[in-house]
């Protein structure tokens, strides 16, 4: 039985890799309604239940989040609970760039405040649902 030789293997004919086939099928999104939120905590770790958020795009223009505590679809319950504030949901996916939109979020409650950057997007060819692409999901006020 002959042993394998690396020089023999290097002489095998090669064929260039073909590009992957393009998916031209119809898009099918799920019926779920996605939401990207921010959990806000007070310095003592308790949920910030009366926080105010100001959200701006990287260019400085104001971005209006979904109404906090509102159920996204009639007959559903609001997700997250105390201290969770929606940043973006599928209702505003048309205004979000697929590859990502940097949102500057200023949070205030009483004398406490915090600021974070969160990148959200609607990735994929079908652009079905908003997603958090980068940034924290929890912020603690100081």
Buried (B, 14 or more C-beta within 10 A) or exposed (E): EEEEEEEEEEEEEEEEEEEEEEEEEEEEEEEEBBBBBBBBBBEEEEBBEEBBBEBBBEEEEEBEBBEBEEEBEEEEEBEBEEBBBBBBBBBBBEEBEEEBBBBBBEBBBEEBBBEBEBBBBBBEEEBBBBBBBEBBEEBBBE
